[in-house]
């Protein structure tokens, strides 16, 4: 599949998530962490919100991978960037939920946390792929992908 088509899918995920947010009531539940929402109790009570959160998480994860795939970096660097992004997304969501700062809505905080968790998968894939990469003997920088 071409990257342009995947980008259209990512944008449609965000549009559908916004439509679901408009239909469902905003969440006002007290959560100790963003990960406490992903239990069967909350998922069965809030199905539209859960779908919206999953779509946001998928959009964030897929969009990040598409952007990194279009940049010519070595696989190890791509894995490192995704790992750092994953940590930052999860920390921001945790900070927003725990402090009840309401900088962004609770739905977006949960979507960021889920997107950060999903970014761990391609990060591990990029790290494993970098282990099997043949070293090139060229005059390129260590960050430039020559494949």
N, C-alpha and C positions, 0 to 999 in steps of 0.2 A: 504494500500500500504506500502511496506517495505521502510525503510529509504534509502536503497541503490538505489532503483529505483527512488526515489525522488531526490537523489543526482545526478543521471544520467540526470534527466530532468533539474536540475539547471545548470549543466555543458553544456548541449546542448543549453540552453538559452544563455549562454555567448558566445558559439561558433557561434551561429546564429547571435548574436548581432555584433560580430567582422566581420562576412561576410557582413552584411548589412552596417557596417561602411566602409568596403573596397569598396563597390559598390557606396555608396552615397558620395557626396562631404562633406568635413568637414564644420561644421557650423561656420559662421563668423558674425553672427548677434549680434548687441548690445542689451543686455537684462538688465533691471534694477535689476531684481531678477530672480532666476531660475524658479519661478512659472509663470512668464509672457510668457513662451514658451507654456504653456498648454492652449492656447486659440484656438478657431476654425481657426483663420487666419493662425497661424504657423503650426498647425496640418495638415491643408489641403495643404499647400505649401510644407511641408517636410514630406511626409508619411513614407519613408524608415527610416529616422532619428528618427521619432516618434516611429516607431516599435522597432528600436534598443534601444531607451531610455526606453521604457516600458519593453522590455526583460531584460535589465540590472537591472531595478528596481525590477522586479519580482525575478530575480536571487539573488539579494542581500537580499531581504526580505525572500524568501523561504530558502536560504542557512543559514541565521542567525537563523531562527526558527528550522531548522533541527539540527543544531549544538547544540542549547540550549535544544532541546528535548532529545538529547542523553546524556546530562549531568544530573546527579541526584541532582537537586536543587529544593527548594520549589517553588511553583507556583508564589508566591509574588516576590521572588528574580528574577525569570525569567522575570516577567513583568517589574520589575525595570531595569534590564539589557537591555531589549528591548527598554524601554523608553529613557534611557540614550544614547543607540546607535542611536536611531532615532534623538534625538536632536543633537548629534555630527555630524551625516551624513548631516543633513540639514544645520547646521552652517558651515561646511566645504564647502558644495556646494555654499552656499550664499557668503562666503568669496571669493571663487575662481571666481564666476561670477561677483560680484560687483567690486572687485579690479582688475579684468582682469589679474590675475596673470599667467594664462596659465600653472599652475603646472600640471594639467591634462586637457584633452580636454573638450570642452564645452559639448559634448555628455555625457561624463562620469560624469561631474558635475550635469547635469540634471538627469541622472540615479541615482546618489546618493541622490539627493533631492527627487525624486519619491520613491526610496527604503526606505528612511527615513519616508516619509509619510505613506507608506504601513506598516511599522513596528509598527505604532500606533495601528493598528487593533489587532494584536496578543497580544500586550502589554495590551490593555484593556481586552481582553479575559482572559489572565492570571491573571490580577488583580481581575476580577469578579469570576474566578474559585477559587482563593485563599480565597474569602469571604465565600464560601460554603465548604471549606475544614474542615474536622473534626480534632480537635487537637489530636495529638497522645501523649500518655504518655510513652515515651521511653527515652533512654539515648543518643539520637542523638543530633547533633549540630543543631542550628536553620537554617543552610543553607542546611542541608542534607535532601533529599526527602526520606521518608520511605514508599512511596506507590509503 
